[in-house]
Amino acid sequence: MSTTQYLFAGFGGQGILFSGKVLAYKGLTDGKNVSWLPSYGPEMRGGTASCSVIISDTAVGSPIVEKPDVLVAMNLPSLDLYEERVKSGGIIFVDSSLIDRKVKRTDVTAYYIPATKMASDNNISKLANVILLGKVLKETNGFTNEQGVIDALKKVISAKHADMLEINLNALKLGRDYKGE
């Protein structure tokens, strides 16, 4: 029996909810029970945004993630707010382009990915979130079913933006293949 709780956090407009939704659909394609709970401030862009995702072999009783196994922090206020909540032994993914400090805890594993810079350098400035998601999937064995990742992206990317599928797949690959600072 396995349950993993994820928390994605950052500013509105960084694609926090999109990343969580892709991960949730990936869980569904893997035949898991899933919960996806978005949360954002009153401002659409620039306000706070977070997204809780639970992927489990058993029914999910509550969509609330109090103690995430995995935290993805795309800005410093999110890291400051949620770092202490991560379970001991958990994983924290940090967008090191926007966060200039290291994780203070020694009982978690931290990955520092300059996702915003990587996105800018590759002319995909809006996809730092997908680069981070690629690293999350790699380090949490989410690429074991790569077709599931592709199917999840196809489900989340609207028909109006179907041309973005290949670009998103490339962003995932950048994150997956990133070796570290």
Secondary structure by P-SEA (a helix, b strand, c coil): cbbbbbbbbbccccaaaaaaaaaaaaaaaacccbbbbbbbcccccccbbbbbbbbccccccccccccccbbbbccaaaaacccccccccbbbbbcccccccccccccbbbbbbaaaaaaaaacccccaaaaaaaaaaaaacccccaaaaaaaaaaacccccccaaaaaaaaaaaaaacccc
